[in-house]
Amino acid sequence: MKDQRKTEIRVGITVIIGIIILIWILGWAKNFSLSSNENLIDVRFKNVSGLEIGDAVTVNGVRKGYVDDMVVNSENVNIKLRIDNSIQLKSDATFSISMLDLMGGKKVDIIPGTSMQPFNYNVQHEGTFNSDIPALMTLVGSYQEELINIITQTGKVLTSLNQYLTDPQINSDLKNSLTNLSSLLVDVKKVINENDQNISKLLQNSVELTEDAKSFITQNGEGINSSLIDLKTLLAKSDSLVSKFNRITDETTAQQNNLGKLLHDDEMLKSIKSTLTQLEELTKIILQQIQNEGINIDAHIF
C-alpha cells in the first residue's frame, strides 16, 4: 500500500509539473504574463501589411514585447503594443513595421530615441511601414503592363540595332573609317617623329619666352604700376572733361547760358540774317564797279 501510494504521489507531482510547464510554454508563446511589468503603447499605422496579434515587438532588434490588439478604422489601424517596462523610451521614439525573416511574418521595431524628454504613454503615436519583399512584389505587379511594354520596346530597339549593325554597307563604312583613322594616326606619329627636335625647340623657346616675360614684369613692375596709375588718372580726367562738355551742351540746349540764349534768340537771328543780306548786296555792287569802271569814291575832304 505504501509503495502504491508513493507511486500515485509521484505520478501526481509529475502531472502537476507537466501542467505547469505546459502553462508556462503557452504563456511564453502567447506572451501571457501574470505580472504587471509591461507598458501599453497606442500606435497608429496607415498599413500593417499582414501584422497579427501576438507578433513580436523589438527594441533595437531585441524582442521586448508583443502586439496586444489591433483596431481597424476607415483610414488607419490602431495597434496596442505591450513592452517590458524596463525599456526607457524617449519622446522622439519611432515605430515601424518590417519583415521578420525571409519566410515572412512581421514585427514592430522600436527605436527608443535620444531626446531628453520622457516618453508619453497616454497619447497615440504615429508609426511607419517599411517596404519589404512582398510589398515590393506587389508594387512590381502594379506596374506589370508598363514593364511588359518596356520589355517589348527594348526588344524592338535591340532588333533594330542588330539589323543596323549587320548591314553590309554600314560594316564597310565602319571598316573604312577605322582604316582611315589608323592611317591618320600613322601619319601623325610620322610627323611627330620627323619634327621631334623642332617641337622640343619650340617648347624650349616657349619656356624661355615665358621666363623673359616674367623677368620683364618683375624688373619693370614699378614702371608698369606707375603707367597704370597715370592711365587711370587720365581716364578720370577724360571722364570729367566729357561730363563738363555734356553739362555745357545741356545748358546750351536749355538756354541756360549766353550761347544758348544767342542761338535761340529769334530777333538776334533776324538781325544777323538782315546784316548778311546787306553785306551780300554791298559785295555785289563792289564787284560790278570793279568789273566796269573801278570803284567810285564820292568823298568830301575838308
Sequence and secondary structure as in RCSB ss.txt:
>XXXX:A:sequence
MKDQRKTEIRVGITVIIGIIILIWILGWAKNFSLSSNENLIDVRFKNVSGLEIGDAVTVNGVRKGYVDDMVVNSE
NVNIKLRIDNSIQLKSDATFSISMLDLMGGKKVDIIPGTSMQPFNYNVQHEGTFNSDIPALMTLVGSYQEELINI
ITQTGKVLTSLNQYLTDPQINSDLKNSLTNLSSLLVDVKKVINENDQNISKLLQNSVELTEDAKSFITQNGEGIN
SSLIDLKTLLAKSDSLVSKFNRITDETTAQQNNLGKLLHDDEMLKSIKSTLTQLEELTKIILQQIQNEGINIDAH
IF
>XXXX:A:secstr
 HHHHHHHHHHHHHHHHHHHHHHHHHHHHTT  SS  EEEEEEEES  TT  TT EEEETTEEEEEEEEEEE SS
 EEEEEEEETT   BTT EEEEEEEETTEEEEEEEE    SSB  TTS EEEEE   HHHHHHHHHHTHHHHHHH
HHHHHHHHHHHHHHHT HHHHHHHHHHHHHHHHHHHHHHHHHHHTHHHHHHHHHHHHHHHHHHHHHHHHTHHHHH
HHHHHHHHHHHHHHHHHHHHHHHHHHHHTT SHHHHHHT HHHHHHHHHHHHHHHHHHHHHHHHHHTT       
  
